[in-house]
Amino acid sequence: MEYIVKARELGEALLQTPEVQRLKEAEAKIQNEPEAAKAFAAYQDKERQILTAQMFSKVVSEKDTLALIDLKMRLIKLYPSIRSFFSIQQDLEKIMATVNLTITTTIYGMPSAEQLPFPKEIQNLAQQLLDTIGGDKNGPAMTIPQGFQIPEGLNVSELLNRLNPKGK
């Protein structure tokens, strides 16, 4: 099971990223504020309950999901340390999305920028991103489903800079 070893190595490499380090620092700041720490622990407990239910294929009620979102929004407004944590967590989620995209394209193939629903003016940036993810390897071509849309708010330039910070 060499892939488990490689996954562990990837996890260890991700631990060294500035985003993970910043996230740990942000969590430590929350723990230094007793009220924020208590509120954050309550949020994490509710989030864990929902994730556990989903893992066991249980349908989570809309009421519970909305209550969790509402709690998160109240915590963000009340505690700057929690607001900072969630902001940094978003940065880490972007990295994880890039890691998942890299794994997926390695397995299923790499699309070309022309296949993606990008405006012409960003297709070159998109192709650079795809080339970086693909490691300049020629693999199988991926078929993009009809009607595929780019997620709102996706910043291709930012992703490209994260993947290739030295402009290589």
MARSEPA-751862 format. One record per atom (N, C-alpha, C): atom name; chain; x, y, z. Coordinates in Angstrom, 2 decimals. Layout:
N
<r "CA","A",<X,Y,Z>>;
...
// end
This chain:
168
<r "N","A",<0.82,-1.20,0.00>>;
<r "CA","A",<0.00,0.00,0.00>>;
<r "C","A",<0.86,1.25,0.00>>;
<r "N","A",<1.62,1.39,-1.03>>;
<r "CA","A",<2.51,2.53,-1.15>>;
<r "C","A",<1.73,3.85,-1.19>>;
<r "N","A",<0.50,3.80,-1.69>>;
<r "CA","A",<-0.28,5.04,-1.77>>;
<r "C","A",<-0.60,5.59,-0.39>>;
<r "N","A",<-0.71,4.74,0.63>>;
<r "CA","A",<-0.94,5.21,1.99>>;
<r "C","A",<0.31,5.94,2.48>>;
<r "N","A",<1.46,5.40,2.17>>;
<r "CA","A",<2.72,6.05,2.54>>;
<r "C","A",<2.81,7.41,1.87>>;
<r "N","A",<2.47,7.46,0.59>>;
<r "CA","A",<2.52,8.72,-0.16>>;
<r "C","A",<1.51,9.72,0.41>>;
<r "N","A",<0.33,9.24,0.80>>;
<r "CA","A",<-0.68,10.12,1.39>>;
<r "C","A",<-0.17,10.71,2.70>>;
<r "N","A",<0.51,9.88,3.49>>;
<r "CA","A",<1.08,10.37,4.75>>;
<r "C","A",<2.16,11.41,4.46>>;
<r "N","A",<2.98,11.17,3.45>>;
<r "CA","A",<4.01,12.14,3.07>>;
<r "C","A",<3.37,13.46,2.62>>;
<r "N","A",<2.28,13.35,1.87>>;
<r "CA","A",<1.56,14.56,1.44>>;
<r "C","A",<1.04,15.31,2.66>>;
<r "N","A",<0.45,14.59,3.60>>;
<r "CA","A",<-0.04,15.22,4.82>>;
<r "C","A",<1.06,15.93,5.58>>;
<r "N","A",<2.22,15.29,5.67>>;
<r "CA","A",<3.36,15.90,6.36>>;
<r "C","A",<3.85,17.14,5.61>>;
<r "N","A",<3.83,17.09,4.29>>;
<r "CA","A",<4.23,18.26,3.49>>;
<r "C","A",<3.23,19.40,3.68>>;
<r "N","A",<1.95,19.07,3.73>>;
<r "CA","A",<0.94,20.10,3.93>>;
<r "C","A",<1.06,20.75,5.31>>;
<r "N","A",<1.51,19.97,6.30>>;
<r "CA","A",<1.73,20.53,7.64>>;
<r "C","A",<2.74,21.67,7.62>>;
<r "N","A",<3.63,21.66,6.65>>;
<r "CA","A",<4.68,22.67,6.57>>;
<r "C","A",<4.25,23.93,5.82>>;
<r "N","A",<3.05,23.91,5.23>>;
<r "CA","A",<2.61,25.07,4.45>>;
<r "C","A",<2.31,26.25,5.38>>;
<r "N","A",<2.50,27.46,4.88>>;
<r "CA","A",<2.18,28.64,5.70>>;
<r "C","A",<0.70,28.66,6.12>>;
<r "N","A",<-0.17,28.15,5.25>>;
<r "CA","A",<-1.60,28.17,5.57>>;
<r "C","A",<-1.91,27.31,6.79>>;
<r "N","A",<-1.32,26.12,6.88>>;
<r "CA","A",<-1.56,25.25,8.04>>;
<r "C","A",<-0.94,25.88,9.29>>;
<r "N","A",<0.25,26.45,9.14>>;
<r "CA","A",<0.89,27.10,10.28>>;
<r "C","A",<0.04,28.27,10.78>>;
<r "N","A",<-0.46,29.07,9.85>>;
<r "CA","A",<-1.31,30.21,10.22>>;
<r "C","A",<-2.61,29.73,10.86>>;
<r "N","A",<-3.16,28.62,10.38>>;
<r "CA","A",<-4.40,28.09,10.95>>;
<r "C","A",<-4.17,27.65,12.40>>;
<r "N","A",<-3.05,26.99,12.65>>;
<r "CA","A",<-2.73,26.56,14.01>>;
<r "C","A",<-2.54,27.77,14.93>>;
<r "N","A",<-1.89,28.80,14.42>>;
<r "CA","A",<-1.71,30.03,15.21>>;
<r "C","A",<-3.05,30.68,15.50>>;
<r "N","A",<-3.94,30.70,14.51>>;
<r "CA","A",<-5.26,31.30,14.70>>;
<r "C","A",<-6.06,30.52,15.74>>;
<r "N","A",<-5.94,29.20,15.70>>;
<r "CA","A",<-6.65,28.39,16.68>>;
<r "C","A",<-6.09,28.62,18.09>>;
<r "N","A",<-4.79,28.80,18.20>>;
<r "CA","A",<-4.18,29.10,19.50>>;
<r "C","A",<-4.68,30.43,20.05>>;
<r "N","A",<-4.86,31.43,19.18>>;
<r "CA","A",<-5.39,32.72,19.61>>;
<r "C","A",<-6.80,32.58,20.16>>;
<r "N","A",<-7.61,31.74,19.51>>;
<r "CA","A",<-8.97,31.49,20.01>>;
<r "C","A",<-8.89,30.89,21.41>>;
<r "N","A",<-7.99,29.92,21.59>>;
<r "CA","A",<-7.87,29.24,22.89>>;
<r "C","A",<-7.41,30.18,24.00>>;
<r "N","A",<-6.76,31.29,23.62>>;
<r "CA","A",<-6.31,32.26,24.61>>;
<r "C","A",<-7.43,33.18,25.09>>;
<r "N","A",<-8.59,33.10,24.45>>;
<r "CA","A",<-9.76,33.90,24.84>>;
<r "C","A",<-10.82,32.94,25.36>>;
<r "N","A",<-11.01,32.88,26.67>>;
<r "CA","A",<-11.93,31.88,27.25>>;
<r "C","A",<-13.34,31.87,26.63>>;
<r "N","A",<-13.94,33.04,26.44>>;
<r "CA","A",<-15.29,33.08,25.87>>;
<r "C","A",<-15.29,32.59,24.42>>;
<r "N","A",<-14.32,33.04,23.65>>;
<r "CA","A",<-14.22,32.63,22.25>>;
<r "C","A",<-13.96,31.12,22.17>>;
<r "N","A",<-13.10,30.63,23.06>>;
<r "CA","A",<-12.76,29.19,23.05>>;
<r "C","A",<-14.00,28.35,23.35>>;
<r "N","A",<-14.80,28.77,24.31>>;
<r "CA","A",<-16.01,28.04,24.67>>;
<r "C","A",<-17.01,28.05,23.51>>;
<r "N","A",<-17.21,29.21,22.91>>;
<r "CA","A",<-18.15,29.32,21.78>>;
<r "C","A",<-17.66,28.52,20.58>>;
<r "N","A",<-16.35,28.56,20.33>>;
<r "CA","A",<-15.77,27.83,19.20>>;
<r "C","A",<-15.90,26.32,19.41>>;
<r "N","A",<-15.68,25.87,20.64>>;
<r "CA","A",<-15.82,24.44,20.96>>;
<r "C","A",<-17.26,23.99,20.72>>;
<r "N","A",<-18.22,24.83,21.08>>;
<r "CA","A",<-19.63,24.49,20.85>>;
<r "C","A",<-19.91,24.38,19.34>>;
<r "N","A",<-19.35,25.29,18.57>>;
<r "CA","A",<-19.51,25.24,17.11>>;
<r "C","A",<-18.90,23.95,16.55>>;
<r "N","A",<-17.67,23.64,16.98>>;
<r "CA","A",<-17.00,22.45,16.48>>;
<r "C","A",<-17.77,21.18,16.85>>;
<r "N","A",<-18.37,21.16,18.03>>;
<r "CA","A",<-19.15,20.00,18.44>>;
<r "C","A",<-20.36,19.82,17.53>>;
<r "N","A",<-21.06,20.91,17.24>>;
<r "CA","A",<-22.23,20.82,16.34>>;
<r "C","A",<-21.80,20.42,14.93>>;
<r "N","A",<-20.69,20.97,14.47>>;
<r "CA","A",<-20.18,20.63,13.14>>;
<r "C","A",<-19.81,19.15,13.09>>;
<r "N","A",<-19.17,18.66,14.12>>;
<r "CA","A",<-18.77,17.25,14.20>>;
<r "C","A",<-20.00,16.33,14.17>>;
<r "N","A",<-21.06,16.73,14.87>>;
<r "CA","A",<-22.29,15.93,14.88>>;
<r "C","A",<-22.87,15.82,13.47>>;
<r "N","A",<-22.88,16.91,12.75>>;
<r "CA","A",<-23.42,16.91,11.39>>;
<r "C","A",<-22.53,16.06,10.47>>;
<r "N","A",<-21.22,16.22,10.57>>;
<r "CA","A",<-20.31,15.44,9.73>>;
<r "C","A",<-20.40,13.95,10.04>>;
<r "N","A",<-20.54,13.62,11.31>>;
<r "CA","A",<-20.68,12.20,11.69>>;
<r "C","A",<-21.96,11.62,11.11>>;
<r "N","A",<-23.03,12.36,11.19>>;
<r "CA","A",<-24.30,11.90,10.62>>;
<r "C","A",<-24.16,11.68,9.12>>;
<r "N","A",<-23.50,12.61,8.44>>;
<r "CA","A",<-23.32,12.48,6.99>>;
<r "C","A",<-22.45,11.28,6.65>>;
<r "N","A",<-21.44,11.00,7.47>>;
<r "CA","A",<-20.56,9.86,7.22>>;
<r "C","A",<-21.34,8.55,7.29>>;
<r "N","A",<-22.38,8.52,8.10>>;
<r "CA","A",<-23.19,7.31,8.23>>;
<r "C","A",<-24.44,7.38,7.35>>;
<r "N","A",<-24.35,8.18,6.31>>;
<r "CA","A",<-25.40,8.32,5.28>>;
<r "C","A",<-26.74,8.77,5.85>>;
<r "N","A",<-26.69,9.51,6.92>>;
<r "CA","A",<-27.93,10.06,7.47>>;
<r "C","A",<-28.16,11.41,6.83>>;
<r "N","A",<-29.41,11.72,6.61>>;
<r "CA","A",<-29.78,13.01,6.05>>;
<r "C","A",<-29.84,14.01,7.19>>;
<r "N","A",<-29.07,15.07,7.05>>;
<r "CA","A",<-29.06,16.12,8.06>>;
<r "C","A",<-30.18,17.09,7.73>>;
<r "N","A",<-30.95,17.43,8.74>>;
<r "CA","A",<-32.10,18.31,8.49>>;
<r "C","A",<-31.62,19.71,8.08>>;
<r "N","A",<-32.42,20.35,7.29>>;
<r "CA","A",<-32.12,21.71,6.86>>;
<r "C","A",<-32.02,22.63,8.08>>;
<r "N","A",<-32.87,22.36,9.06>>;
<r "CA","A",<-32.88,23.16,10.28>>;
<r "C","A",<-31.52,23.09,10.97>>;
<r "N","A",<-30.95,21.88,11.09>>;
<r "CA","A",<-29.64,21.72,11.73>>;
<r "C","A",<-28.53,22.40,10.93>>;
<r "N","A",<-28.60,22.26,9.63>>;
<r "CA","A",<-27.59,22.87,8.77>>;
<r "C","A",<-27.65,24.39,8.87>>;
<r "N","A",<-28.86,24.93,8.83>>;
<r "CA","A",<-29.02,26.39,8.93>>;
<r "C","A",<-28.61,26.89,10.31>>;
<r "N","A",<-28.88,26.10,11.34>>;
<r "CA","A",<-28.49,26.50,12.70>>;
<r "C","A",<-26.97,26.57,12.81>>;
<r "N","A",<-26.27,25.63,12.18>>;
<r "CA","A",<-24.81,25.65,12.21>>;
<r "C","A",<-24.28,26.88,11.47>>;
<r "N","A",<-24.84,27.17,10.32>>;
<r "CA","A",<-24.43,28.36,9.56>>;
<r "C","A",<-24.70,29.62,10.37>>;
<r "N","A",<-25.86,29.69,11.00>>;
<r "CA","A",<-26.22,30.85,11.82>>;
<r "C","A",<-25.23,31.02,12.96>>;
<r "N","A",<-24.90,29.91,13.63>>;
<r "CA","A",<-23.94,29.96,14.73>>;
<r "C","A",<-22.58,30.46,14.23>>;
<r "N","A",<-22.15,29.96,13.10>>;
<r "CA","A",<-20.87,30.38,12.53>>;
<r "C","A",<-20.88,31.88,12.26>>;
<r "N","A",<-21.94,32.37,11.68>>;
<r "CA","A",<-22.02,33.80,11.35>>;
<r "C","A",<-22.01,34.66,12.62>>;
<r "N","A",<-22.71,34.21,13.67>>;
<r "CA","A",<-22.71,34.96,14.93>>;
<r "C","A",<-21.31,34.96,15.55>>;
<r "N","A",<-20.63,33.83,15.50>>;
<r "CA","A",<-19.27,33.77,16.06>>;
<r "C","A",<-18.32,34.67,15.29>>;
<r "N","A",<-18.46,34.71,13.98>>;
<r "CA","A",<-17.62,35.57,13.15>>;
<r "C","A",<-17.82,37.04,13.52>>;
<r "N","A",<-19.07,37.42,13.78>>;
<r "CA","A",<-19.36,38.81,14.15>>;
<r "C","A",<-18.86,39.14,15.56>>;
<r "N","A",<-18.97,38.19,16.47>>;
<r "CA","A",<-18.64,38.45,17.87>>;
<r "C","A",<-17.14,38.40,18.19>>;
<r "N","A",<-16.42,37.51,17.53>>;
<r "CA","A",<-15.03,37.24,17.92>>;
<r "C","A",<-14.08,37.41,16.73>>;
<r "N","A",<-13.26,38.45,16.75>>;
<r "CA","A",<-12.29,38.64,15.65>>;
<r "C","A",<-11.35,37.45,15.48>>;
<r "N","A",<-11.00,36.78,16.57>>;
<r "CA","A",<-10.08,35.63,16.47>>;
<r "C","A",<-10.75,34.48,15.70>>;
<r "N","A",<-12.04,34.30,15.89>>;
<r "CA","A",<-12.76,33.25,15.16>>;
<r "C","A",<-12.94,33.66,13.70>>;
<r "N","A",<-13.20,34.93,13.47>>;
<r "CA","A",<-13.30,35.44,12.09>>;
<r "C","A",<-12.00,35.18,11.36>>;
<r "N","A",<-10.88,35.45,12.00>>;
<r "CA","A",<-9.57,35.22,11.40>>;
<r "C","A",<-9.36,33.73,11.11>>;
<r "N","A",<-9.73,32.87,12.05>>;
<r "CA","A",<-9.59,31.43,11.86>>;
<r "C","A",<-10.33,30.98,10.60>>;
<r "N","A",<-11.59,31.38,10.46>>;
<r "CA","A",<-12.37,30.93,9.30>>;
<r "C","A",<-11.81,31.48,8.00>>;
<r "N","A",<-11.27,32.68,8.04>>;
<r "CA","A",<-10.66,33.25,6.83>>;
<r "C","A",<-9.42,32.45,6.42>>;
<r "N","A",<-8.60,32.12,7.40>>;
<r "CA","A",<-7.40,31.33,7.12>>;
<r "C","A",<-7.78,29.91,6.69>>;
<r "N","A",<-8.84,29.38,7.29>>;
<r "CA","A",<-9.31,28.05,6.92>>;
<r "C","A",<-9.73,28.02,5.44>>;
<r "N","A",<-10.32,29.11,4.96>>;
<r "CA","A",<-10.68,29.19,3.53>>;
<r "C","A",<-9.44,29.10,2.65>>;
<r "N","A",<-8.36,29.74,3.07>>;
<r "CA","A",<-7.11,29.66,2.30>>;
<r "C","A",<-6.62,28.22,2.20>>;
<r "N","A",<-6.70,27.50,3.33>>;
<r "CA","A",<-6.28,26.10,3.33>>;
<r "C","A",<-7.21,25.26,2.45>>;
<r "N","A",<-8.49,25.55,2.47>>;
<r "CA","A",<-9.44,24.80,1.64>>;
<r "C","A",<-9.14,24.99,0.16>>;
<r "N","A",<-8.66,26.15,-0.22>>;
<r "CA","A",<-8.27,26.38,-1.62>>;
<r "C","A",<-7.09,25.48,-2.00>>;
<r "N","A",<-6.14,25.35,-1.09>>;
<r "CA","A",<-4.99,24.47,-1.35>>;
<r "C","A",<-5.47,23.03,-1.47>>;
<r "N","A",<-6.35,22.61,-0.56>>;
<r "CA","A",<-6.85,21.24,-0.59>>;
<r "C","A",<-7.63,20.98,-1.88>>;
<r "N","A",<-8.36,21.98,-2.36>>;
<r "CA","A",<-9.09,21.83,-3.62>>;
<r "C","A",<-8.09,21.62,-4.76>>;
<r "N","A",<-6.98,22.34,-4.73>>;
<r "CA","A",<-5.96,22.18,-5.76>>;
<r "C","A",<-5.31,20.80,-5.68>>;
<r "N","A",<-5.06,20.33,-4.45>>;
<r "CA","A",<-4.51,18.98,-4.27>>;
<r "C","A",<-5.48,17.94,-4.82>>;
<r "N","A",<-6.76,18.08,-4.48>>;
<r "CA","A",<-7.77,17.14,-4.99>>;
<r "C","A",<-7.88,17.19,-6.50>>;
<r "N","A",<-7.82,18.39,-7.06>>;
<r "CA","A",<-7.87,18.53,-8.52>>;
<r "C","A",<-6.66,17.84,-9.15>>;
<r "N","A",<-5.50,17.99,-8.54>>;
<r "CA","A",<-4.30,17.35,-9.06>>;
<r "C","A",<-4.44,15.84,-9.06>>;
<r "N","A",<-4.94,15.30,-7.96>>;
<r "CA","A",<-5.14,13.85,-7.87>>;
<r "C","A",<-6.17,13.39,-8.89>>;
<r "N","A",<-7.27,14.10,-8.98>>;
<r "CA","A",<-8.34,13.73,-9.91>>;
<r "C","A",<-7.86,13.75,-11.35>>;
<r "N","A",<-7.13,14.80,-11.72>>;
<r "CA","A",<-6.67,14.89,-13.11>>;
<r "C","A",<-5.60,13.86,-13.40>>;
<r "N","A",<-4.85,13.46,-12.39>>;
<r "CA","A",<-3.87,12.39,-12.59>>;
<r "C","A",<-4.59,11.08,-12.89>>;
<r "N","A",<-5.70,10.84,-12.21>>;
<r "CA","A",<-6.45,9.60,-12.40>>;
<r "C","A",<-7.28,9.63,-13.68>>;
<r "N","A",<-8.00,10.72,-13.91>>;
<r "CA","A",<-8.97,10.76,-15.01>>;
<r "C","A",<-8.49,11.48,-16.25>>;
<r "N","A",<-7.36,12.15,-16.16>>;
<r "CA","A",<-6.85,12.86,-17.32>>;
<r "C","A",<-6.96,14.35,-17.15>>;
<r "N","A",<-6.23,15.04,-17.98>>;
<r "CA","A",<-6.13,16.49,-17.90>>;
<r "C","A",<-6.93,17.14,-19.02>>;
<r "N","A",<-7.82,18.05,-18.68>>;
<r "CA","A",<-8.52,18.77,-19.74>>;
<r "C","A",<-7.58,19.81,-20.36>>;
<r "N","A",<-7.95,20.30,-21.49>>;
<r "CA","A",<-7.22,21.44,-22.04>>;
<r "C","A",<-8.06,22.68,-21.72>>;
<r "N","A",<-7.43,23.83,-21.71>>;
<r "CA","A",<-8.13,25.06,-21.37>>;
<r "C","A",<-9.28,25.33,-22.33>>;
<r "N","A",<-9.14,24.88,-23.58>>;
<r "CA","A",<-10.21,25.12,-24.56>>;
<r "C","A",<-11.48,24.37,-24.20>>;
<r "N","A",<-11.35,23.27,-23.45>>;
<r "CA","A",<-12.52,22.48,-23.07>>;
<r "C","A",<-13.29,23.12,-21.92>>;
<r "N","A",<-12.64,23.98,-21.17>>;
<r "CA","A",<-13.27,24.56,-20.00>>;
<r "C","A",<-14.05,25.83,-20.37>>;
<r "N","A",<-15.10,26.11,-19.63>>;
<r "CA","A",<-15.91,27.29,-19.95>>;
<r "C","A",<-15.29,28.58,-19.42>>;
<r "N","A",<-14.03,28.83,-19.82>>;
<r "CA","A",<-13.34,30.05,-19.44>>;
<r "C","A",<-13.49,31.07,-20.55>>;
<r "N","A",<-13.55,32.34,-20.18>>;
<r "CA","A",<-13.48,33.37,-21.22>>;
<r "C","A",<-12.11,33.28,-21.90>>;
<r "N","A",<-12.06,33.64,-23.16>>;
<r "CA","A",<-10.83,33.53,-23.95>>;
<r "C","A",<-9.65,34.23,-23.28>>;
<r "N","A",<-9.91,35.36,-22.61>>;
<r "CA","A",<-8.82,36.13,-22.03>>;
<r "C","A",<-8.11,35.42,-20.86>>;
<r "N","A",<-8.74,34.41,-20.25>>;
<r "CA","A",<-8.04,33.71,-19.17>>;
<r "C","A",<-7.67,32.28,-19.55>>;
<r "N","A",<-7.90,31.88,-20.79>>;
<r "CA","A",<-7.55,30.51,-21.18>>;
<r "C","A",<-6.05,30.24,-21.09>>;
<r "N","A",<-5.21,31.23,-21.39>>;
<r "CA","A",<-3.76,31.02,-21.26>>;
<r "C","A",<-3.37,30.78,-19.81>>;
<r "N","A",<-3.95,31.57,-18.90>>;
<r "CA","A",<-3.68,31.35,-17.47>>;
<r "C","A",<-4.16,29.97,-17.05>>;
<r "N","A",<-5.33,29.60,-17.54>>;
<r "CA","A",<-5.88,28.28,-17.19>>;
<r "C","A",<-4.97,27.17,-17.71>>;
<r "N","A",<-4.44,27.34,-18.92>>;
<r "CA","A",<-3.56,26.31,-19.47>>;
<r "C","A",<-2.28,26.21,-18.66>>;
<r "N","A",<-1.76,27.35,-18.19>>;
<r "CA","A",<-0.56,27.33,-17.34>>;
<r "C","A",<-0.85,26.57,-16.04>>;
<r "N","A",<-2.02,26.82,-15.47>>;
<r "CA","A",<-2.42,26.12,-14.25>>;
<r "C","A",<-2.50,24.62,-14.51>>;
<r "N","A",<-3.13,24.24,-15.60>>;
<r "CA","A",<-3.27,22.82,-15.93>>;
<r "C","A",<-1.91,22.18,-16.19>>;
<r "N","A",<-1.02,22.91,-16.86>>;
<r "CA","A",<0.32,22.39,-17.10>>;
<r "C","A",<1.07,22.18,-15.79>>;
<r "N","A",<0.90,23.11,-14.85>>;
<r "CA","A",<1.55,22.99,-13.55>>;
<r "C","A",<1.01,21.80,-12.78>>;
<r "N","A",<-0.30,21.64,-12.76>>;
<r "CA","A",<-0.92,20.52,-12.06>>;
<r "C","A",<-0.48,19.20,-12.68>>;
<r "N","A",<-0.44,19.17,-14.00>>;
<r "CA","A",<-0.08,17.95,-14.70>>;
<r "C","A",<1.39,17.63,-14.67>>;
<r "N","A",<2.19,18.55,-14.17>>;
<r "CA","A",<3.64,18.30,-14.12>>;
<r "C","A",<4.26,18.19,-15.49>>;
<r "N","A",<3.65,18.86,-16.46>>;
<r "CA","A",<4.12,18.83,-17.85>>;
<r "C","A",<4.16,17.42,-18.41>>;
<r "N","A",<3.33,16.54,-17.87>>;
<r "CA","A",<3.26,15.17,-18.39>>;
<r "C","A",<2.10,15.08,-19.36>>;
<r "N","A",<2.30,14.31,-20.40>>;
<r "CA","A",<1.22,14.09,-21.35>>;
<r "C","A",<0.46,12.84,-20.92>>;
<r "N","A",<-0.71,13.05,-20.35>>;
<r "CA","A",<-1.54,11.93,-19.90>>;
<r "C","A",<-2.78,11.86,-20.76>>;
<r "N","A",<-3.74,11.06,-20.33>>;
<r "CA","A",<-4.98,10.98,-21.09>>;
<r "C","A",<-5.74,12.28,-21.03>>;
<r "N","A",<-6.53,12.52,-22.05>>;
<r "CA","A",<-7.35,13.74,-22.09>>;
<r "C","A",<-8.64,13.50,-21.31>>;
<r "N","A",<-9.04,14.49,-20.55>>;
<r "CA","A",<-10.26,14.39,-19.78>>;
<r "C","A",<-11.43,14.91,-20.61>>;
<r "N","A",<-12.56,14.28,-20.50>>;
<r "CA","A",<-13.76,14.75,-21.17>>;
<r "C","A",<-14.55,15.61,-20.19>>;
<r "N","A",<-14.81,16.84,-20.58>>;
<r "CA","A",<-15.55,17.76,-19.72>>;
<r "C","A",<-17.04,17.60,-20.01>>;
<r "N","A",<-17.84,17.35,-18.97>>;
<r "CA","A",<-19.28,17.18,-19.19>>;
<r "C","A",<-19.93,18.44,-19.75>>;
<r "N","A",<-20.90,18.25,-20.62>>;
<r "CA","A",<-21.66,19.36,-21.19>>;
<r "C","A",<-22.32,20.13,-20.06>>;
<r "N","A",<-22.24,21.45,-20.10>>;
<r "CA","A",<-22.88,22.28,-19.09>>;
<r "C","A",<-22.04,22.55,-17.86>>;
<r "N","A",<-20.78,22.08,-17.84>>;
<r "CA","A",<-19.90,22.30,-16.70>>;
<r "C","A",<-19.67,23.79,-16.55>>;
<r "N","A",<-19.78,24.29,-15.33>>;
<r "CA","A",<-19.56,25.71,-15.05>>;
<r "C","A",<-18.45,25.89,-14.03>>;
<r "N","A",<-17.66,26.92,-14.19>>;
<r "CA","A",<-16.61,27.25,-13.23>>;
<r "C","A",<-17.28,27.79,-11.96>>;
<r "N","A",<-16.85,27.33,-10.78>>;
<r "CA","A",<-17.44,27.82,-9.54>>;
<r "C","A",<-17.29,29.33,-9.41>>;
<r "N","A",<-18.32,29.97,-8.93>>;
<r "CA","A",<-18.30,31.41,-8.74>>;
<r "C","A",<-17.21,31.76,-7.73>>;
<r "N","A",<-16.44,32.79,-8.03>>;
<r "CA","A",<-15.40,33.23,-7.12>>;
<r "C","A",<-14.06,32.55,-7.30>>;
<r "N","A",<-13.96,31.59,-8.24>>;
<r "CA","A",<-12.68,30.92,-8.48>>;
<r "C","A",<-11.72,31.91,-9.11>>;
<r "N","A",<-10.58,32.09,-8.49>>;
<r "CA","A",<-9.58,33.02,-8.98>>;
<r "C","A",<-8.42,32.21,-9.57>>;
<r "N","A",<-8.43,32.05,-10.87>>;
<r "CA","A",<-7.42,31.22,-11.55>>;
<r "C","A",<-6.03,31.81,-11.37>>;
<r "N","A",<-5.89,33.12,-11.43>>;
<r "CA","A",<-4.58,33.75,-11.27>>;
<r "C","A",<-3.99,33.43,-9.90>>;
<r "N","A",<-4.84,33.50,-8.87>>;
<r "CA","A",<-4.37,33.20,-7.51>>;
<r "C","A",<-3.94,31.74,-7.40>>;
<r "N","A",<-4.73,30.84,-7.96>>;
<r "CA","A",<-4.36,29.42,-7.93>>;
<r "C","A",<-3.04,29.20,-8.65>>;
<r "N","A",<-2.89,29.83,-9.79>>;
<r "CA","A",<-1.66,29.68,-10.56>>;
<r "C","A",<-0.46,30.18,-9.77>>;
<r "N","A",<-0.61,31.32,-9.12>>;
<r "CA","A",<0.49,31.87,-8.32>>;
<r "C","A",<0.84,30.95,-7.14>>;
<r "N","A",<-0.16,30.33,-6.55>>;
<r "CA","A",<0.10,29.42,-5.42>>;
<r "C","A",<0.84,28.17,-5.90>>;
<r "N","A",<0.46,27.69,-7.07>>;
<r "CA","A",<1.09,26.49,-7.59>>;
<r "C","A",<2.47,26.73,-8.15>>;
<r "N","A",<2.66,27.92,-8.67>>;
<r "CA","A",<3.91,28.23,-9.35>>;
<r "C","A",<4.39,29.61,-8.91>>;
<r "N","A",<4.77,29.78,-7.63>>;
<r "CA","A",<5.05,31.10,-7.11>>;
<r "C","A",<6.24,31.82,-7.74>>;
<r "N","A",<7.14,31.10,-8.34>>;
<r "CA","A",<8.32,31.73,-8.93>>;
<r "C","A",<8.13,32.01,-10.41>>;
<r "N","A",<6.92,31.80,-10.92>>;
<r "CA","A",<6.65,32.07,-12.33>>;
<r "C","A",<7.34,31.13,-13.27>>;
<r "N","A",<7.61,29.91,-12.80>>;
<r "CA","A",<8.32,28.92,-13.63>>;
<r "C","A",<7.43,28.40,-14.74>>;
// end
